[in-house]
Amino acid sequence: MATQAQQKMNLRDSVSYAIGLDLAAMVKNFDTTLNINYVIKAIEDAVSGKAVLNSSQAQNAIANYMQSRQEADKQKVETQLQNNQEQAEAFLADVARQEGVMRTKSGLLYKIEKLGDSLLPQAGDVLTVHYRLTLPNGEVVDSSYERGEPMSFANNDGEMIAGFLEGVRLLGEGGKAILYLPPALGYGSYSTGTIPPNSALVFEVALLGITGKEHK
């Protein structure tokens, strides 16, 4: 049902309003902090032939503004990366002081809850694990436990993120551990899903099975 405002519009008014909506959507997508009063003034000035900027000046203004936005966005990202890195280092420093936590040469922190079988995974073995991935604040990012289905992967470099693979290789079949990954052994400066850039990661992992030449 047409509203009272719609009923008062003739075709020209409706088209005019529709064009305004398109312009508003473009302005909103461009930057919601723009001065809408000047946007309206520019339309009025352009239609009346009284624009205070020529085409070249207008393009330069837009280019300069976009450059300033890019620089501001870059600075914001760099600040976030630095803050996240510092938070990750502080978190891992606290973890390192906990009883039973060990550190590898790469910087991986881990706590063995159960060693499992004495025969460790060999290159090329297929490993089947259950895992729970959380952020330092305890937020669960991913969990095979919640899906009710373990994950299998080949024990080859590059198959999984470095810290996770290194940690699983410390376990025998039936083993369990908590892995604390510094950003460099996780996703680094990349953001993936709900994982912020330069974030430390915590894996609770259980090695359920190993399939390979030495494991039959």
N, C-alpha and C positions, 0 to 999 in steps of 0.2 A: 504494500500500500504506500502510495506517495505521501511524503510529509508535506506540511503546509508550505515550507520553503520551496520544495520541488514543484508544487502546484503553481506557484507564482512565477516560475522561470519559463521564459519562452525558449525557443530552440537556440537562438543566439546566446542567451544567458547561460543555458546549459553547456554549450560548447565552451564558452568563456570560462566557466567554472571548472570544466573538465581539464582544460589546458592549465589552469592554475593548480589543479591537483597533480598533474604531471610534473610541473615545475617544482612544486613542493616536495614531491618524492625525490626528484633529482637533487635538490638542495639538501634534503635530509640524508641521502646516501653519500653526498659529498662531504658534509661536515655539519653536525647539528649545532655547532657553536657559532655559525655564521650570524651576522646581524640581519635579521629578516626585514627590518625597516629599510635597510639599504638595498636589499634585493628588490623590494617593492618599488623603491625610488628609481632604481636602475631601469625597471620595466617601464615605469611612467615616463622617464626621461628619454628612453630609447624610442618609445612610441611617438612622443611629441617632437623628436628630433633634437633634443637638448642634452644628449649624453655628455658627461663631463670627462669621460675617458674615450679615446679612440680605440680602434680594434687592436692596434699594436700595444697600447698601454694596458688594455684589459688583459691581453694574453700574458704580458710581462708580470702583471699583478698576480695572476693565477699561478704562473710558473714559480715566482718568488715565494708565494704562500705554500705551494706544494713542497718546495725545497725545505722551507722552515719546518713544515710538519714532518717530513722524512727525517730531518736531523733530530727533532724532538722525540720521534718514535724510536730512533736508533739509540738515543741517550737513555730512554726509558728501558729499552731492552737490556742495554749494557748494565744499567743499575740493578735491574732484576737479576741478571746473571750473577753479578757480584754478591748481591744479598743472599741469593740462594746458595751460592758456593760457600759463603761464610756460615750459613745455617747448617749446611751439610757437614762442614768440618767440625763445628761445635757438637753436633749430634754424634758424629763418629768418635770424637774425643771422649765423650761421656761413655759411649759403648765400650771403647777400648779399656776403660778402667773397671769394667764389670768382671766378676770372677768367671773364669773359664773361657773367656774370649781370647782367641788367637788371631795373629795377623800374618798374612803371607807377604812375600817380597813385593807383590804388585800393589799391596795396600788393602786387599780384601780382608775384612774382619769376619770371623766365623766362630760359632759355638757348636761343638758336636754334642748332640743329645743321645745319639746311638750310632756307633761305628758301623755296625752291620758286618757282612762277610769280610774276610781278610783279603779277598781278591778284588782289587780295584778295577774300575772301568778301563778298557783298552781302546786305543784309537779305532774308530769305525764301529764300535759296539752300538747297539740300539738301546738307549736308556729309557725306562718308563718311570715317571715321577708323578707324585702329587705335590702341589706347591700352593702357597698363598703369598701374594705380593702386596706389601703395604708401604705407605709413605711413612716418614719419621713421625708424623702426627697420629699414626694409627689408622689412617684411612685405607680401606681395602681397595686396591686397584684391580686385582684379578685373582681368581682362585679356582683351581681345578677341583678343590673339595666342594665348593658350592655348585659347580656344574655336575658333580658326581661322575666325572670321567677324567682319568689320569692322562698325562701328555707323554708322547713318545717322540724321541728325536735321536739323530745320529751323533755320536760322540766325536765330532769333528770341529775344529776351529771355525768360527763364523756361523755355526748352526744356531747358536743362542748368544745372548749378550755375554761378554767376556767374564764378568764376575760370577754370573750364575753358573756358567759352564765350569769355571775353575772350582767353585765350591762343590758342585755335584761330584766332580772327579776325586774329591777327598773321601768320598763315601764308598763303602761296599754295599752290596745288595742288602736291603733291609735297614740301611742307615738313615739317620735323620739329623738335620742340622738347621741352624738359623744363620743366614748369610747377610752380612751388612756391606752393601756395595757403595763405594764412593762414586761420585758422578762419572769419573773417567772410566769406570768399569761397568757403568750402566748405559744410559742414553746420552751422557755428556751434556752438551749445551742445547740439545734438541728437546723439543716438547712433543710428547706423544700422548694423545688421549688426555687423561686426567693427570699425567705426570708432568710437573713443571720442569723447565730446563735447569740443568745443574742440580738435580735432586739426588739425594742419597736414597737408596732402595733397601728394603728389608724383605728377604725371602725366607719363609719357612718351607723346607723341602724334605721330602721323604723319597728315597730311591727304592722303588718297588721291585724293579727287575732289570736285569742286564741280559741282552741277547747278543752272543758273539762266539768267536772260535773258542775262547777260554771259558765261556759260560754256556753250558748245555744242560 
